[in-house]
Amino acid sequence: MNWIRRFWNGKPLGKRALALAGGGVTGGMFEIGCLTALDQALPGFRVNEFDIYIGTSSGSLVASLVANGVRPEALAQTISSGALDPYNLKRHHVLGQKAGRRVLRRGATIMKTVAKHLLKGIGPSIQEFIGRVQRDLPPGLYTLDELEKFVREMLAAKGLSNRFEELTKRLYVTAIDLDRAERVIFGDGALASVPISQAIAASSAIPGFFEPYRIGGRDYIDGGVGHVAHADIAIAKGADLVVVINPIVPLVERRDPGRSGNGHLYQRGLRYVLEQSARITSHKLLESALRQLQVEHPGVDLLLIEASPRDLLLFSNSTMSFEHSREAIESGFRTTMELLESKREEYEKILSRHRPTPTLRPQGRSDSEVNSSHPFAAFQHLKTKIDHLLQRG
């Protein structure tokens, strides 16, 4: 056993890390479903027992809750049932109670700005005109003040910590310093004293949709800009097993040869073209980063869990859609269960190198039902209960 050899030779045991990428509201819900499946399918390998948690954008909120000890199954049940609970993130918690009015005001501002510059003339080129106009446009449709307030009050209501240094597990939240074009890591170094709620807001500042979030005189934008899962942070902190969950993949549609035009995304309009382009770029960045890390750190195991490239639910709806939270959780749960089944032997081999396993076991199961020394012993039993789990509560 690898861990025994390392211990016998006096080498420190490696750490286990969980890296959650961004993906908007639906992406965060997808990740909750994935984590619920991991908890249920891997007895003795609970997601709350990882050593390091890294969260980006919507993944930062999920990572912060798990690092605080919140069971992903509890989140899945609460959100799926629609219960009145501090965990249950709603549209107004992010966009504010008067989101529609704010959009109308911003829309009016944009129209006035364009009209003002039109009166001055287009100029030598349309590009020069666009450049003049954009300098007077607002930096985003919404602010993140409501989200920061929601997270701060939710953590307090649940008796959870809003301070990185108070957590027993290491939590890191990533963002991008807009003016310096640099990645920053909240929870580390000089940024360890920033409240978790503010770090989540900074990491969630989707360019154009949200204004950059200011902390200590610096402006921050979404941690997924130019990066995806930031698994390198986990390795730098001593992890030799990194589980990466990525909800954002490009859609690959099945086409019916007998139907003309079926499956062409351009026919669905500008939003789908832009969405697909962003997903392709994000996915290529992640693939490239993980390949590079594997070359540079051959002793580190990287496990990637992704959405299906044919998951119309995650693609057809806006990443900021709150109406499909339950379906996104279910999608993450099913995707993870199917992945664990299809790669059972490969994952058993990888996980066997990372011991000792935590002593915690799924509630309500006897030793005869769950053998904690065999990570997939309960898989077939659990697979038959997927629907029951998602509908419970």
ROROBA-784746 format. One line per 2 residues: number of its first residue (from 1); their letters; for each residue y negated, z negated, x of C-alpha. Coordinates in nm, 3 decimals, padded with zeros to 5 digits. Each point is the difference from the previous one (the first is absolute). Example, Ala and Ser with C-alpha at 12.3 -4.5 7.8 and 13.67 -1.06 7.14 Angstrom:
BEGIN
1 = as = 00.450:-00.780:01.230  -00.344:00.066:00.137
***
This chain:
BEGIN
1 = mn = 00.000:00.000:00.000  -00.330:00.113:00.145
3 = wi = -00.200:-00.311:-00.084  00.261:-00.226:00.159
5 = rr = -00.012:00.203:00.323  -00.379:-00.025:00.010
7 = fw = 00.008:-00.374:-00.067  00.272:-00.057:00.264
9 = ng = -00.198:00.197:00.256  -00.311:-00.206:-00.069
11 = kp = -00.192:00.282:-00.170  -00.208:-00.084:-00.308
13 = lg = 00.125:00.119:-00.337  -00.199:00.288:-00.144
15 = kr = -00.208:-00.029:-00.313  00.034:00.181:-00.329
17 = al = -00.301:00.174:-00.149  -00.088:00.158:-00.332
19 = al = -00.267:00.273:-00.004  -00.138:00.111:-00.337
21 = ag = -00.205:00.319:-00.012  -00.266:00.078:-00.259
23 = gg = 00.035:00.206:-00.314  -00.242:-00.126:-00.260
25 = vt = 00.108:-00.202:-00.301  00.318:00.200:-00.061
27 = gg = 00.087:-00.021:00.368  -00.036:-00.378:00.002
29 = mf = 00.222:-00.028:-00.308  00.256:00.230:00.162
31 = ei = 00.009:-00.235:00.299  00.061:-00.301:-00.224
33 = gc = 00.301:00.183:-00.144  00.128:00.082:00.349
35 = lt = -00.032:-00.362:00.115  00.174:-00.125:-00.314
37 = al = 00.292:00.232:00.074  00.018:-00.112:00.365
39 = dq = 00.006:-00.363:-00.108  00.276:00.064:-00.248
41 = al = 00.214:00.234:00.211  -00.022:-00.188:00.329
43 = pg = 00.104:-00.361:-00.062  -00.096:-00.216:00.294
45 = fr = -00.269:00.250:00.102  -00.286:-00.100:-00.228
47 = vn = -00.331:00.183:00.033  -00.185:-00.333:-00.005
49 = ef = 00.179:-00.093:00.322  -00.142:00.275:00.222
51 = di = -00.203:-00.120:00.298  -00.282:00.255:-00.017
53 = yi = -00.169:00.175:-00.293  -00.234:00.296:00.035
55 = gt = -00.190:00.133:-00.300  -00.222:00.302:-00.044
57 = ss = -00.215:00.076:-00.305  00.200:-00.087:-00.315
59 = gs = 00.285:-00.106:00.229  -00.226:-00.274:00.138
61 = lv = -00.008:-00.180:-00.335  00.378:00.016:-00.038
63 = as = 00.054:-00.108:00.363  -00.241:-00.292:-00.044
65 = lv = 00.189:-00.131:-00.301  00.342:00.034:00.164
67 = an = -00.130:-00.166:00.318  -00.120:-00.284:-00.223
69 = gv = 00.357:-00.048:-00.119  -00.023:00.177:-00.337
71 = rp = 00.334:00.151:-00.103  -00.027:00.375:-00.069
73 = ea = 00.230:-00.041:-00.300  -00.252:-00.241:-00.153
75 = la = -00.275:00.259:00.044  00.218:00.274:-00.149
77 = qt = 00.088:-00.208:-00.306  -00.356:-00.116:-00.061
79 = is = -00.155:00.346:00.029  00.278:00.179:-00.190
81 = sg = -00.023:-00.243:-00.291  -00.379:00.029:-00.020
83 = al = -00.028:-00.379:-00.005  -00.339:-00.169:00.019
85 = dp = 00.028:-00.121:00.355  -00.229:-00.008:00.307
87 = yn = 00.243:00.239:00.175  -00.051:00.269:-00.262
89 = lk = -00.260:00.234:00.150  -00.192:00.196:-00.263
91 = rh = -00.251:00.283:00.016  -00.304:-00.224:-00.050
93 = hv = 00.112:-00.220:00.290  -00.061:00.295:00.231
95 = lg = -00.262:00.217:-00.166  -00.189:-00.265:-00.199
97 = qk = -00.053:-00.049:-00.372  -00.258:00.280:-00.022
99 = ag = 00.172:00.264:00.212  -00.085:00.282:-00.240
101 = rr = -00.371:-00.079:00.006  00.003:-00.014:00.378
103 = vl = 00.157:00.346:00.024  -00.258:00.139:-00.243
105 = rr = -00.284:-00.151:00.203  00.143:00.136:00.324
107 = ga = 00.052:00.339:-00.167  -00.362:00.003:-00.114
109 = ti = -00.112:-00.091:00.353  00.200:00.288:00.145
111 = mk = -00.146:00.248:-00.252  -00.356:-00.117:00.072
113 = tv = 00.062:00.031:00.373  00.133:00.355:-00.032
115 = ak = -00.290:00.099:-00.229  -00.256:-00.143:00.243
117 = hl = 00.135:00.205:00.288  00.033:00.313:-00.214
119 = lk = -00.374:-00.019:-00.069  -00.053:00.009:00.378
121 = gi = 00.214:00.309:00.028  00.347:00.055:00.135
123 = gp = -00.126:00.082:00.347  00.152:00.228:00.261
125 = si = 00.359:-00.070:-00.107  00.204:-00.176:-00.265
127 = qe = 00.146:-00.221:00.275  -00.348:-00.121:00.095
129 = fi = -00.073:-00.072:-00.367  00.321:-00.201:-00.043
131 = gr = -00.084:-00.196:00.312  -00.342:-00.094:-00.141
133 = vq = 00.147:-00.103:-00.334  00.284:-00.214:00.133
135 = rd = -00.238:-00.212:00.208  -00.156:-00.128:-00.323
137 = lp = 00.326:-00.062:-00.186  00.142:-00.351:-00.052
139 = pg = 00.276:-00.101:00.247  00.255:-00.051:-00.279
141 = ly = 00.053:-00.023:-00.376  00.099:-00.366:-00.006
143 = tl = -00.036:-00.313:00.209  00.286:-00.232:00.097
145 = de = -00.174:-00.322:-00.097  00.212:-00.033:-00.314
147 = le = 00.326:00.043:00.191  -00.101:-00.259:00.261
149 = kf = -00.089:-00.244:-00.277  00.329:00.063:-00.181
151 = vr = 00.209:-00.059:00.313  -00.197:-00.311:00.096
153 = em = 00.032:-00.155:-00.346  00.364:00.105:-00.041
155 = la = 00.102:-00.163:00.328  -00.183:-00.319:-00.098
157 = ak = 00.155:-00.005:-00.348  00.349:00.035:00.146
159 = gl = -00.056:-00.257:00.273  00.034:00.263:00.274
161 = sn = -00.195:00.023:00.324  -00.297:00.229:00.050
163 = rf = -00.001:-00.072:00.374  00.206:00.186:00.255
165 = ee = 00.030:-00.303:00.227  00.151:-00.214:-00.279
167 = lt = 00.301:00.225:-00.054  00.333:-00.089:00.160
169 = kr = 00.069:00.373:00.040  -00.220:00.241:00.193
171 = ly = -00.202:00.231:-00.225  -00.209:00.292:00.124
173 = vt = -00.223:00.218:-00.219  -00.135:00.326:00.138
175 = ai = -00.325:00.183:-00.064  -00.223:00.253:00.176
177 = dl = -00.343:-00.085:00.137  -00.205:00.287:-00.142
179 = dr = -00.269:00.017:00.269  00.227:-00.059:00.298
181 = ae = 00.287:00.213:-00.134  00.240:-00.271:00.115
183 = rv = 00.293:-00.176:-00.159  -00.051:-00.371:-00.051
185 = if = 00.265:-00.263:-00.071  -00.099:-00.286:-00.227
187 = gd = 00.203:-00.311:00.074  -00.014:00.062:00.374
189 = ga = -00.246:-00.107:00.268  -00.361:-00.026:-00.107
191 = la = 00.088:00.122:-00.350  00.255:-00.275:-00.065
193 = sv = -00.265:-00.212:-00.173  -00.087:00.264:-00.263
195 = pi = 00.130:-00.104:-00.347  00.307:00.196:-00.110
197 = sq = -00.175:00.111:-00.319  -00.280:00.163:00.200
199 = ai = 00.248:00.165:00.237  00.186:00.151:-00.299
201 = aa = -00.327:00.135:-00.140  -00.092:00.157:00.335
203 = ss = 00.345:00.155:00.038  -00.017:00.144:-00.354
205 = ai = -00.331:00.187:00.031  00.124:00.350:-00.084
207 = pg = -00.273:00.237:00.129  -00.205:00.152:-00.280
209 = ff = 00.162:-00.209:-00.272  -00.118:-00.337:00.135
211 = ep = -00.303:-00.082:00.209  00.080:-00.127:00.352
213 = yr = 00.050:-00.376:-00.005  -00.230:-00.204:00.222
215 = ig = 00.111:-00.308:00.193  -00.213:-00.162:00.266
217 = gr = -00.238:00.296:00.018  00.281:00.256:00.053
219 = dy = 00.104:00.264:-00.255  00.372:00.056:-00.057
221 = id = 00.202:00.267:-00.177  00.363:00.044:-00.102
223 = gg = 00.247:-00.092:00.272  00.203:00.312:-00.080
225 = vg = -00.267:00.234:00.138  00.153:00.160:00.308
227 = hv = 00.297:-00.239:-00.014  00.273:-00.081:-00.250
229 = ah = 00.224:-00.305:00.047  -00.123:-00.144:00.335
231 = ad = 00.351:-00.088:00.112  -00.123:-00.009:00.361
233 = ia = -00.178:-00.328:-00.074  00.332:-00.162:-00.090
235 = ia = 00.163:00.122:00.321  -00.293:-00.126:00.208
237 = kg = 00.048:-00.340:-00.164  00.368:-00.015:00.102
239 = ad = 00.189:00.158:-00.289  00.327:00.178:00.076
241 = lv = 00.067:00.085:-00.365  -00.276:00.158:-00.210
243 = vv = 00.054:00.092:-00.365  -00.263:00.253:-00.110
245 = in = -00.067:00.077:-00.366  -00.201:00.313:-00.074
247 = pi = -00.079:00.105:-00.361  -00.197:00.312:00.097
249 = vp = 00.210:00.312:00.054  -00.075:00.362:-00.093
251 = lv = 00.156:00.126:-00.320  00.285:00.250:00.042
253 = er = 00.077:00.152:-00.338  00.322:00.164:-00.103
255 = rd = -00.075:00.352:-00.107  00.187:00.192:-00.266
257 = pg = 00.041:00.359:00.129  00.028:00.124:-00.357
259 = rs = -00.346:-00.118:-00.101  -00.305:00.170:00.145
261 = gn = -00.261:-00.234:00.146  00.208:-00.312:-00.051
263 = gh = -00.072:-00.267:00.260  -00.324:00.143:00.145
265 = ly = -00.237:-00.290:00.057  -00.311:00.218:00.023
267 = qr = 00.034:00.074:-00.371  -00.059:-00.368:-00.076
269 = gl = -00.354:-00.002:00.133  -00.215:-00.130:00.283
271 = ry = 00.116:-00.362:-00.020  00.362:00.091:00.065
273 = vl = -00.090:00.224:00.293  -00.212:-00.272:00.162
275 = eq = 00.260:-00.267:-00.074  00.280:00.204:00.152
277 = sa = -00.210:00.078:00.308  -00.077:-00.369:00.056
279 = ri = 00.366:-00.094:-00.045  00.117:00.263:00.248
281 = ts = -00.250:-00.123:00.260  00.092:-00.365:-00.054
283 = hk = 00.373:00.067:00.019  -00.028:00.204:00.319
285 = ll = -00.204:-00.278:00.160  00.268:-00.253:-00.087
287 = es = 00.288:00.216:00.122  -00.178:00.068:00.328
289 = al = -00.088:-00.366:00.055  00.354:-00.123:-00.067
291 = rq = 00.151:00.264:00.229  -00.237:-00.101:00.279
293 = lq = 00.078:-00.368:-00.048  00.373:00.068:00.013
295 = ve = -00.042:00.184:00.330  -00.220:-00.269:00.150
297 = hp = 00.208:-00.291:-00.133  00.366:00.108:-00.016
299 = gv = 00.114:-00.359:-00.049  -00.194:-00.036:-00.325
301 = dl = 00.161:00.086:-00.334  -00.229:00.174:-00.250
303 = ll = 00.116:00.020:-00.362  -00.207:00.224:-00.228
305 = ie = 00.005:-00.023:-00.379  -00.194:00.275:-00.176
307 = as = -00.059:00.132:-00.347  00.207:00.297:-00.104
309 = pr = -00.173:00.336:00.069  00.094:00.092:-00.358
311 = dl = -00.146:-00.308:-00.165  -00.234:00.153:-00.256
313 = ll = -00.108:-00.344:-00.121  -00.173:-00.091:00.326
315 = fs = -00.152:00.346:00.041  -00.099:00.099:-00.354
317 = ns = -00.201:-00.317:-00.061  -00.304:-00.110:00.192
319 = tm = 00.066:-00.252:00.277  -00.251:-00.220:-00.185
321 = sf = 00.198:00.016:-00.326  00.064:-00.344:-00.149
323 = eh = 00.189:00.135:-00.301  00.320:00.078:00.191
325 = sr = 00.047:-00.322:00.197  00.337:-00.081:-00.154
327 = ea = 00.133:00.352:00.062  -00.120:-00.010:00.362
329 = ie = 00.179:-00.332:00.057  00.318:00.144:-00.148
331 = sg = -00.034:00.312:00.217  -00.027:-00.213:00.314
333 = fr = 00.301:-00.209:-00.102  00.223:00.300:-00.074
335 = tt = -00.113:00.193:00.307  00.085:-00.292:00.229
337 = me = 00.336:-00.068:-00.162  00.098:00.366:00.030
339 = ll = -00.114:00.011:00.363  00.200:-00.311:00.091
341 = es = 00.307:00.148:-00.163  -00.031:00.342:00.163
343 = kr = -00.059:-00.150:00.348  00.219:-00.303:-00.039
345 = ee = 00.199:00.033:00.323  -00.307:00.088:00.207
347 = ye = -00.201:-00.295:-00.131  00.291:-00.243:00.031
349 = ki = 00.025:00.092:00.368  -00.373:-00.042:00.056
351 = ls = -00.031:-00.329:-00.187  00.301:-00.146:00.180
353 = rh = -00.207:00.010:00.319  -00.262:-00.234:-00.145
355 = rp = 00.135:-00.348:-00.038  -00.002:-00.279:-00.093
357 = tp = -00.060:00.071:-00.366  -00.200:-00.246:-00.211
359 = tl = 00.204:-00.257:-00.191  -00.167:00.069:-00.335
361 = rp = 00.210:00.187:-00.256  -00.076:00.160:-00.337
363 = qg = -00.025:-00.258:-00.275  00.287:-00.042:-00.239
365 = rs = 00.268:00.152:00.223  00.299:-00.181:00.145
367 = ds = 00.150:00.050:00.344  00.274:00.206:-00.157
369 = ev = -00.255:00.240:-00.144  -00.221:00.029:00.308
371 = ns = 00.121:00.000:00.360  -00.317:-00.052:00.205
373 = sh = 00.165:00.127:00.317  00.040:00.342:-00.159
375 = pf = -00.340:00.138:-00.107  00.138:00.248:-00.254
377 = aa = 00.273:-00.214:-00.156  -00.186:-00.032:-00.329
379 = fq = -00.125:00.357:-00.026  00.246:00.141:-00.253
381 = hl = -00.032:-00.310:-00.216  -00.380:00.027:-00.001
383 = kt = -00.011:00.374:-00.062  00.136:-00.050:-00.351
385 = ki = -00.280:-00.249:-00.074  -00.306:00.206:00.098
387 = dh = -00.121:00.061:-00.354  00.064:-00.360:-00.099
389 = ll = -00.202:-00.128:00.295  -00.301:00.223:-00.075
391 = qr = -00.003:-00.084:-00.371  00.042:-00.374:00.044
393 = g = -00.285:-00.236:-00.065
***
